[in-house]
């Protein structure tokens, strides 16, 4: 094995996928589509299209994963969703 191949092998091992958590938003009878869309854009940095699609999935399926990532990043986002009155949890 050449030195280049060894270096590539080490790099690919370090780039192994990490375990991601998910923020799941649940449907309720309280929040409007506009509120959910605006909150997802603000908190989760969704585009308007992403936020609208997520809100429709929540409405028709009862829940939707709106964000994935490391727990450290998702905790404050989930808290902001909860503070906005949106039913959400990290799984």
N, C-alpha and C positions, 0 to 999 in steps of 0.2 A: 504494500500500500504506500502510495507516495505521500509526501508531507501535505500537499494540497487536499488529498482525499481525507487524511486524518483531521485536518482543520475543518473541513466541511462536515465531517461526522460529528465533531464536538459542537459545532454551531447548531446542527439540526437537533441534537439532544437537548440543548438549552432552550430551543424554541418549541419544545413539546407543549401541547395544549394544556392550559391550566383549567382547573375546575371552576366553572362559572355558576353563579347563582342567578336567579330570575326574579324580577318584580312582576307579580301577577296582579292585575286590576280586576275587580269583580263588579258585576252589574248591581245597580240599586235603583230604587224608585225616586231618588232624591235629586241627583245631579243632572243638569242639562247637558246635552251634547256639546254646546259651546263651552261650558265650564270645564268639562273633561278635556276637550281639544286644547283649549288655552293652557290648562295646567300641564298637560303632557308636553306641549311645546316649551313651556317655561322650565319645567323641572327636569324632563328627560331629554331636552334638546331635540325633540322631534321636529321634522318639517311639518307644515300644515297637512300635507297628504298623509304622512305616517300617522299623525295624531287622529285624523279623521278615520282612517282605516281601523286603527286600534279601537276607537270608540264604537264603531259599527260592529266589530268582532265581539266586544264586550256586550253590546246590546243583544246581539243575536245568539251568541254562544254562552253567555253568562260570565265569561272571563277571557282574559288575553294577557299573554306575556308582553310587557311593554318595554322591558329593558333587561339585558343580560350583562354580567360583568362580575368583577371581584366584589365580595361582600363589603369591603371597606368603602367602595364608591357607591354601592347601591343603598346602604343604610340611610345616609342623609337624604337621598332622593325619595326613598320610601316614606320617610318621616314627613317630608314636604307634601307628598301626596295625601297622607293621612291628615295632616294639618289643614289641607284644602277640602277635607270632607270626603275624599275618595277612598273607597274600600280597596286596600292593597296589602300585600304581604310579600315577603321574600321567601322563596323556596329553593 
